Amino acid sequence: MVSDGWFNKRFDQCADLIRETVNPTEIDIVPYIGLEHIAQESLYLVGCGTSGDVSSAKTRFNKGDILFGKLRPYFRKVIIAPFDGVCSTDIWVVRCKPGTDQRFLFYWMASQEFVEESTRSSDGTRMPRAQWECVSRIEKPIPPIQEQQAIACILGALDDKIELNRQMCKTLEDTAQAIFKSWFVDFDPVHAKAAGKQPKGMNSEIAALFPDSFEDTDQGSIPKGWSIRSIGEMVKVYGGGTPSTRELNYWIDGIHPFCTPKDMAALPEPILLSTERKISDYGLAKISSGQLPIGTVLLSSRAPIGYLAISRIPVSINQGIIAMVCDFRFPNIYALHWTKTNLGMIVSQANGSTFLEISKSNFRLIKAIVPTVEVLNSFMGLVEPLYLGIESLLLENELLNAMRDELLPKLISGNLRIRDAEKIVGRSV
């Protein structure tokens, strides 16, 4: 049944596929978006490259165009382009036609119905790609433009709140990183005291914990009274493994979160709240490191090296992750920022012909500056609330994402009245 004022339209009556391909070597440097830059399921951009990083033909897009990942469309990688640039040819560039609201079209393409239709149209077994010739013929009832705009406004309010929360998360993490850099990389408080000055932005109680001079070590000059220790001396380092996927008992009815680098790659901030897969008790028993505690620091150790997260859930890990279980001598947030800051040096200790990998044994030998426990306690007192704030915002975003995805199909099908949806959203944003 079609709602009053709604008319059946084919997708190609509402949108055009933009096929303008360019050679990146023949244009000015512009942003580049690949499939790896679009979050799975969550409808946002996690990063971008530049056209100078790629060489093969790419598709040009304008700010406001809709980018839809046609390779494995069931991943639901779809965004509104926030700037002009070029993208992978495995991404459709879609532009709305007159009479169609751009943001409404975006939510139509983000709907599970559209994703499923795109998936059914896919050609190829190992690398399935949606076929425009099939998708363009998808037909559904479309409301008048004013109602399209109202629907898009409701759903957009949720996405705007999600984006605001992401920005707040980034600000909190940047603040923590700035404190780490000032205290433990640039040694600003020590330099200030050595010059007879009060460290900027620091109360006298915390300033008193820092020395006023440096001492030489085989790793260079460090604050007096601090030490150089190997990572293996300061934290418990674990590797993981993957129970056989052929043994269904290891995976059916799984209850234990099982983390892979893929889970970490998709994180908007370095806090792990969930994993794509879970294993059973039988599967957990096959992993030598078992279940690691809340607060464990995770580092992807290959393909690529460098994804980072603090787990806020008990978690087991696969062979592509190194885990650090920390205590007060080398707290987890300090370990996270130390690893992030020293990633280049960590990668330099990796080896491998097919891909680089840092082994547990090599990782344990890496040297780190270890401040006094008192300084570390003060650092954690400042940054722990920041990370609790990040966690709270991420949890809120999970709820907002779920609400948007629940309302989306009801609104674009006309099964939910706009005024009722406005009331629901108004209570959340």
N, C-alpha and C positions, 0 to 999 in steps of 0.2 A: 504494500500500500504506500503510495506517494503522498507526502504531506502537502497541504494546500500551498500553492505558489511554488512548489518544487517541481522541476522538470528533469526527466532522464537525459543525461548527456554522456557521450563517450569522452574518455580521458583526452583524446587528441583534439576535442572541441574546446577543451579548457587549457591545454598546455602545448607548448612546442618543445621539441628536442633540439638543442643547440649543438651543431656539429662542427664548429669552427676549430679546426686543429692547427697548431702552430709548432714550429721547431724551436725549442727553448734556447738554442744557441744563436738564433737569429733575432731575438727580441731583448729588450731591456730586462734587467732582473726584476722579477715580480714574485709574490708569494706563490708557493706550490702546495697543493693539497693532494695527498695520496690516501688510500683507504686506511692506512695506519694512523692517519691524523683524525679520523672520525670515530668517536666512541660507539661501541656496539650497544644498541638498544636505547641509549640515553639521549640521543638527539643533540649532541654538542661536539664542538671542535676541541680536541685535546692538544693540538699543536699544528705547526706547519713548517715546511721547508722553503726553499727558494728555487726558482727556475734554473739557477746556476748549478744546482745539485743534480739535475737530471739532463738527459741527452735525447731520449726518444720523443716522438711526437706526443703532444699533450693537447687537452681541450681548453680553450679559453672560456672563462666565465666572468660575469659582472657581479658586483655587489647586489645582493637580493635574489640572485638566481638560487634555485633549489638544486642541491647536489645529492644524488642518490647512488649508493654503491650497488652496481648491477652484478658484480662478482659475489657469489654466495649471498643473494639478497635477503636470505633469512636472518642475516646478522643485523638487519635493520639499521644500516648506516645511512642516515639522512640528516642534512643540515640546511639552513639558509646561509648562503655565503656572506660572511661579514665584510668582505672586501673584494676588489677585483683581483684576478690572478689566473693561474692555469692549474689543471688537475689531471689526474690519471685518466686514461681512456677507459678504465674500468669503472668510471663514475659518470653517470648521466648528468648533463647540465640541462635543467628544465626551467622554462620561463613561461609564466602564465599569460594567457591571451586576454584581451579586453573582455570585461564581464565576469572575470574570475579574480577573486582576491588572492594575492600572492601567499599570504600566511594560511588562508584556508586550504589552498592547494597543497602547501607544505604538510598540514596535518592530515589531509587525505592520503598523501604519499607515506606518511608515518604511521598510518593506521594498520592494524594487524591484517585487515582484509586486503589492503593493497599489497602488503609485503607477501602474503600468502599467494595472491594472484601472480605476483612477479616471480615467486619461487616456482609455481606450477609451470610457468612459461619457460623456465630455464633450460638451456641447452648445454650438455656436457655433464659427465659423471664426476670426474675428479675436480674440475674447475667450473661449476655450473654458473652460467651467466644469463640474466633475465633478457628476454627478447622484446625489443621495443614494438615490433610489429604485433605482438600479442597483447602487451600491456596497453598500447594505445587504443585498443578496442574495448577495454574495460568500461562498463557503463554503470552509472548509479544516479539516483536522484540528487540534484544539486539545488540548493535554495537560492533565492534572489540575492543580489550582491550585498544588500544591507544586512541580511541575516548571515551571510558568509562572514562579514566583517565582525558581527557580534559574536559569532562562534569562535572566530580566531582570537578575538579580544579576551574571551574567557580563558581559553587554553593558554594564550600568550601570557596572561597574568601569572599563571603557575610557572611557566618557563622563565619569566622575568625574575620571579622570586628565587628560582633555582639558580639562575645566573648571578644574582646578587649574593646569594650564599656562597657560590664558588669564588667570587671576588673577595669576599670576607675571609674565606679559608686561605686564599693565597696571601692576603695581607698578614694574617696571623703566622703563616709559615715563613714568610719573608722576614717578619720581625724576629722570629726565633733564629733564623739563619744569620741575621745581622748581629744579634747578640753573640752567637757562636763565633762569627768571624772577628768581631771586635776583641773578645776575650781570649780566644784560643788560636787565632791565626795571626792577627795584627798585634796582639798583646798590648792593646791600647792602655789598659789600666796600669800595667807595669811600666810602660814608657812614660806615662804621666807622673807616676810616683818617682821614677828615676830622675825626672826633671824638677822634682819638688812641687808638683802640681796635684790638685785634686782631680781624679778621673772624672771626665764629663758624664753627666747623667747617672751618677752612681752615688748612693748614700755612703756615709763614712763607715758604717758597719760592714758593708760588703767590700768597700775599698781596702779596709784593714786586712782582709784575707789574702790580698795579692802582695807579692814581694815587690821590692823597689830596685831590683837589679837582676841581671842575667848571669848564666853560667854556660860555659862551653861543654858540648857533648859530641860524640861521634856523629850525631844527627844534626849538628848545628847548635846555635845558641837558643837556650830555653830559659823561662823564668826560674830563678833560683828556688830550690826546694821542690820543683816538679821533677818528674822522672821520665825516662824512655823505657817502654816495655813492649814486648811483642803482643799482638792481639791475642794469641793463644794463651798468654799468661793472665789476661784481663777478663776474657769472656769464654764461655763454653761454645765451641764451634761445632756445628752439626751439618751433615749432608742428608740427603733424602733418597728416595727411590720410588718407582712406580710399580705397584702390584700388577701382575699380569691382567690385562684387559680381557683375556680369554676366559678367565675364571670369574664367572658371574657372581659367585658368592662374595667376592671381594668388593663388589660395587652395588649389587642389588640392595635396596633399602639402606643405603649408606647414610650414616648420621654424623660422621666426623669430617669437618672441612679439610679438603685436600688442595693445597695451593701449588700452582705452577707459575712460571714467568708470565704466561698469558693473563692470569688474574691480576698480576702486578702491573702489567703494561696498561691495563684499562683504568687504573686508579687516577682520579683527578687530583688527589692528595696522597701522601705516603702513609695512609692508614688503611689497613685491611680489615673490613667488616664482614666480608662473606667471600665464598669461592664458588666457582661454576660447578665443581664436582664435589661429591662426598663419598667416602669409603665406609665400608662396614667394619665391624670389630675384627673380622677375619683379615680384611685388607690392611687394617692398621697394624696388626701383628706381623705383617710382612715387611714393614718399614723399620729399619734398625733404630732410627732416631725417634720413632714412636710419635706421640702427640706432644708438641711443644707448647709451653705455657703462654698465656696472655702476656703481651709485652715483648715477645721475641722480635728481634730485628731481622728482616729478610733481605737478602741481596741476590738478584739473579746472577748466576756465575757463568753463563754462556748464552750466546745467541739472542740478545746481546748481554754483555756484562753491564750492570748498572741500574736495573729497576730496583727500587728500594721501598720498604714499607715496615711499619711497626704493626704487628698483628694485635688486634683487639679481641681476638677469639682464640681458643685453643686450636692449633692447626698442625697438620702433618704436611710434609713438603716432598716434591719430586727431586730428581737428580740434577735439575737445573738451578737449584737454589742452595745457597749457603745461609745457615741460620746462626744468629748470635743470641745466646741466652745471657742476659746481663745482670749485674748486681750494682750496688752503690759505688763500687770502685770504678766502674765504667758504665754509667747509666745508659739506658736504651736510647734516649733522645740525643745524648752526647754521641753515642755510637752511630746513630743515624746520620747526624750532621758531619761527624768525622769521616764516615765512609763517602758521603756526598762530596765533601771538600777534597778528598784524596783519591777520587775515582781514577784519575789519570795514572797515578802511581800504582794503584791496584791492578789496572788493566796491563800495565807494563810487566807485571809478574805472571801474566797468563801465557799459555802456549797452546799449540794445536795447529794441525794442517788444514782441516776442514773448516773449523771455526775456533776462535779463541775461547779458552776456558781457564778460569782461575781455580785451582784445586784447593781443597780444604787445607792440605799440608802447606802449600805455598802461602795461603791466606793467613794461616796461624803465625807465620814467621814475620809478617809485616810489622814494622815498628810504628808506635803511636806515642804522642806526647800524653802523659797522664798527669793532670793537675792534682792538687791536694783534694782530699775528700771534702773539706770545707768549701772550697771553691766550686766543686762539682755539685754539692748540695744547694748552694746559692743559685747556680745556673738552673738546676732542675726546679727550684722554687719559682723562678721567673717563667720558664718555658712550659712546664707541665700544664698550667691553666690555659695556655695558648693551644696546646694540643687537645685538651678536653673541649675547648671551644670549637676546634675544627671537627672533632668527632661528633659533637652535637649538631653542627650544621650539616654534616654529611648524612646523619641519620634523618634529619628533617628533609633533606633532599630526596632520600629514598621514599619517604611518605608522599612528597609532592609528585615525584615521578609516577608512583603507583596511582595517585588520584588522577593525574592527567591522562594516563593510559586507560583508566576506567571510564572517564568521562568522554574521551575522544570518540570512540565508536558510537556512543549514544547520541552525541551532539551532531556528528556529521551524517547520521542516519535519520535525524529528526525524532528519535525515540525519547529524547530528554528535552524538555522545554528550557529555553534560554534563561528565563527568570528563576527557575529552580536550580539550574547550574550556577547562576550568579550567587545565589544564597550559599551553596556548598563551598564555592571558591572563596567567597567573602570571609568565611569563617577561618580560612587557612592562610590567607595572605594579608 
